[in-house]
């Protein structure tokens, strides 16, 4: 068994360590890889029976370890066929498209650069080639991911590459324009709000890519953002959001925030709540500050007690739950194209353009057993709660 780990925050580290223990108990022959692998000594101390430990994106090393402990099979060209799109772990109808590794930012709460290095953009031709192979294999939604999607190509000065015989710049906008030609849902994650993000919104308004932005704002108070080494101010962010919505009224914005950052006062937290009310974000996640080993924010004074952080988390989520509920209630009666993810004993479950897999809400079609995973069907929303909606199938319409 191979356990791919995360080492970003304490809860992820603990989950990774617990999973290693579960794998050892179930199998006994376990290799560990991923971000937590940079802390090999800690893993070995807790789980001395693991067969090997490697760090992030150490693909060749993992294979070498596998072949060390399992006899390398003799290649049989008649049965050992890997499909052109490779082997992926997501369902057949959606896939993650990673466009870069690493990050050039030095957020004080984050240790990703020390684990994964600085920004390293993939050649745009390689990215587009992978996208085409996935679409040819039946994928209907591509989720573009990286540590900093907006910075794509900065490290190579946006150099020109070639795709399908045509020059394409290694740049977020040109990448989105080319991905739009694939004819599937294109969803952008982890978008830093650089100025050129403004040029992506018209592509959404024109229906070329999904009107969905995942932007981790993290906070609204200028002082806290400065302590985090994050750019921006709430006033400027609100202006840009308003402008984006003018251009593309269907735009859905997802974000994440941290409460209880060292030194955060009650007044600064209240400012964050005011920002939430004014921004009216569609999907929001919130985390209590976690003193990750190696993060420079650990040295900041005035750490917030856990009970205070927990109280702020609950207050934050209560405000956002009301916003989310109101927004979803407004969807009742509307019709949306839904991508079906699964069919269970209660009916079909899918997502609209507003919902990324695993992190956002779902669309439930009770008693609809005719749909299949990967189907795209039109649905009218008939009920909603704080996070999810329920709907019924309607006659097919033009996409």
N, C-alpha and C positions, 0 to 999 in steps of 0.2 A: 504494500500500500504506500502511496505517496501522499503526504500531507502538505498542501500549499498554504503557507501561513501569512498572517498580517502582524505587523509590529507597530502600528501607528499609535493606538491609544491602549490604555491598560486593559479595558474590557476585551479588546481584540486580541491582545497578547494572551490573556487568560483563556479565551475561547480556543486559541490556537494550541496552547499547552494542553488543555483538556482534551481536544480532539486527537492530539498525538497519543495521549494515554488511552483513549478509547480505541484507537487503531491498534495499538500494541496489545490491548486486551483481546481484541477481536481477531487479530492476524498474527502478531508477533514479529513480522518482517516489515519494518517501516522505514521509509526514507523521508526526510524533512527538507523542504525547500521554501523559497519565498523570503519576504522581508525579515521575518524573525530569525532567519538563518544566519544573519550577521552576528547574532548573539549565540554562537555555537556552544560556548562553554556553559551558558545558562541552561540551554536545552539538554545538554549531555548530563549536567548535574542533576536535573529533575528526572530525565528519562535516559538513563545510561545504556539502555538496550536498543536504542535506535541504531540502524545500520549505517546511516550517514546523514550529514547536514550540509546543505548548500544555500547560498544567498539568492537574491532576486535575479530573475531572467538568466539563470544558469542552466539553460536547456541541455547543452552538451554534457555538462558535469552530471546532471541527473541521469541522462542516458548511460553515461559511463558507469555510474554506481549501479544502475539497474542491471547492466550486463555483467558487473562484477559479482552480483549475488544470484542472478538468474542466467542460466545458459543462453547465450545469444542464439536465437533461432536461425535456422538456415532459410534463406529467402526462397520462397516458392512463387514464381511470377504468375501462377494461375489462381492463387488464392490470396496472396499478400498484396492486395491493392488498396492504396489510400486514395480516396476521392480527391479530385483537383482542388476542392475548397478546403481540404484538410479535415481533421477530426476536431469537432467542437463540442462543448459540454452544454450549450444552451439548446432549447427546442429547435426544431428544423426551421421554424418560420421567423425567428429573429436571431440576431448575432451582434456581438460587440465588435467594433472596428477600432482598434487602438492605433492612434496616429503618431504618438510619441511616447518617450519614457522620460522620467526625471522632471525637474522643475528649477527654474532660475530664481524663484522667490525665496526669501528667508524669513517666512512668518515665524514669529517667536514661539508659537505653540506647536510647531510642526517639525518633524525630523525626517520627512520624506527625502529631501535632498541628500542627507547623510546616508540614507539607505539606498536610494535609487539614482543618485547623481544629478548633475545638471541636465537641462533640456537636451534631448537627443531626438530630433524629428526623423521620422521614416521618410524615405523618398516618396514624393507624391505619386509617382508612377506605380510604385509597389502597393501603396494604399488603395489606389483606384483599381489595380489589378485584382487585389484581394476582394474588394467590394463586388466587382463583376463576377468573380467565381462564386461568391456566396449567393448573389442574386440568381445566377444561372442554376444553382443547386436548390432554389426554392425559397430563399430567405425573402421575407416581405417587409422587414424592418431592420435598419442598420442603426445601431446606437454608437455614435462617435464618442470615444473616450480618450482621456489622457490625464496627466496631472494638471495640465494647463492648456486646454484646447485652443484658446485665443492666441497663445504664443506660438502656435505651429509655424515652423519655418524660420523663426527669429535666429536660431543658432546657425543656420546655413544662409543667412541674409536673403531669405526668400528666393533662393536660386531657382532657375527654370529647369524643369525635368520634362520628360516626354511621356505621353500616354496616348495610345491609339494613333501614333504618328503625329500628334499635335503637341505644341509646347504648353506646359502648365506650370505656373509658379507654385512654389512650396509655401502656400499662404492659405489661411483659413477661408477667405472669401472664394478664392478660385477652387479650393477643394470642395466647398459646398456647392458651387455652381456645377461642377462635374459630377458630383454624387447625385445631384438632382436629376441628372439624365438617366439614372438607373431605373426610374419609375417605381421606386418603393419608398416607404416612410424613411426619412432621415431625421434622427433625433440627436440634438447636441447636448452633451453633458460637460460639466466642469468648465464653464465658460467664464473667464476672467473679464470684467467689464471694461476692456480697452476701448478706445474711441472707434476702432474699425468694426466693432460689433454692431454699430449703428447701420453699417452697410449690409448686414445679414438680414435685418428686419424686412426690407422689401422682398427678399427671396421668399420669406414666410408669407407675406401678404399676397404674393403671386402664386402660392400653392406649390412652390418648388421643393421646399423642405418644411417639416412640421413647424407650426407656430408654437414652439416650446423651447424655453431657455432654462437651463440649470445653472444658476449663478450663485456661488457661495458667498453671500455678503458678509457673514460672520458677526457683524454688529452695526450699530448706527451712530454711536457716539464718536466724535473725532478723536478725543484723547485715548479712548480704548483702542480704536483702529490704529492709532499711531503706536501704542504699546505693542499691538499685534504685528506691526510693520505691514499693515494693509493700507492700500490707497483709498481715496474716496471720502465723501461726506454724504450724509443723509439727504441734504437739500439737493445736491447735484444728482444723486441717484434717483430721487423722486421726480426730478425734471426729466431725466432720460426715460424712466419708465412711462411717464405720461406721454412723451413723444413717441415711444415705441408703440403704445396702444392706439395713438392716433393713426399711425401708419398701418398697424395690423391689430384691429380690435379683437381678433380671436386669440391673441397671444396669451399663452399660459406661462407663468414664471414660477419655477421651483427654486428654493434657496435653503441654506442651512445657517444656523447661528450658534454662538457659544454664549452661555450665561455663566456668571461667576468667574470671569477672567480676573486674574490678580489685580486688586485695586478697584474693581468695579464697585461704584457706590450705588445706593438706592436710587439717587437721582438719575444716574447714567443708565441704570436698568429701566427706569420709567421712560426715559427717552427712547429706548429700544421698543417699548410697548407702543408708544405714540407713533413711531415709524411703522410698525406693523399695521396699525389702524389706517395710516395714510397710504401705505404702499399697496394694501389689499393683494398680497401675494397669494397665488393659488395653492401651491403645495409648499409646506415648510417643515423642516426637521430642526430639532434643537438638541444640543448636547451640553451637559455640565462640563466646565473646564476640567481637563484631566492632566495632571503634572507628568507628562511623558518623560521618561529618562532620556536626557540629552537635549531637551528643549530649553532654549534660553529663557523662556518665560518663567521657568521654575525659580530663577534668581530674583524675580520681581518681588517687591514688598507687598504686604497687606493681602495675603491670600484669603479668599472668601471662605468662611466655614461651610462644610458640606450641607448642613441643615438649611443655611441661607440659600445656597445654590439650588437645593431641591425645591425650596419654596418658590424661587424665581422661575425654575423650570416649569412647575405646575401652573403658575400664573401666566407665563408665556404661552403655554400650550392651550390654556383656556381661552385666551384672546384669539389665537389662531384657529381654534376649533370653531368658534363662532363665525369667523370670516369664511372658513372653508365651507361650513354648513350653508351659509347664506349664498355663496357662489354656486354650490351644487343644487340648492333649491331652485335657483334661477334657470337651471338646465332642464327642469321638468317640462315636458312637452316638446322639447327640441329633438331633432333627429341627428344622429352621428354615425359615421362609419366606424365599425368596431372590428378589431382584430382579435379573433378567438384564441385563447391560450390553452384552455382545457375544457373537457366535458366530464362532469362527475354525476353522482347519483341525484343531484338536485337540479341539474341543467348545465348550461354553458356559462363559462366565465371568460370575459375578454377585457379589452382596454380600448379607450378612445385615444385620439391624438394627445389628450391632456394627461395621459397616464403612462409613465415609464414602468417597465416591469420591475417588480420586487420592492420599489420604493414609494410608489404612488398608489392611488385607489384602483378599484376594479369596477367593471360593469357586469352585473349578474343578470342572466336570462333564465329565470326559473322555469322549469318544465320544458326547456328547449333542448331536445336531445338530437336534433337533426344536424346541428353544426358540428364541424370538426376543427381540431386545432390547426390554425393557419388560415381558416376561412375569414373573409372580410364581408361583413353583412351590415345592412343599415338597421339601426335600432332607434326606437323612440323611448326617451327616458320617462318613467312613470313614478319613480320614488327616489329619494336621496336621504342619506344621513350625513354625518360630519366628514366622512372620507370616501364613501362608495356610492354608486347609483345602481338602480335596477331598471330594466327596460324590457321591451317586447320588440320582436322582429317586425319590420315593415317591408313593404314591397321594395324590391331593388331599384336604386336610382343610379343616375350617372355619377361616377366618382368625382 
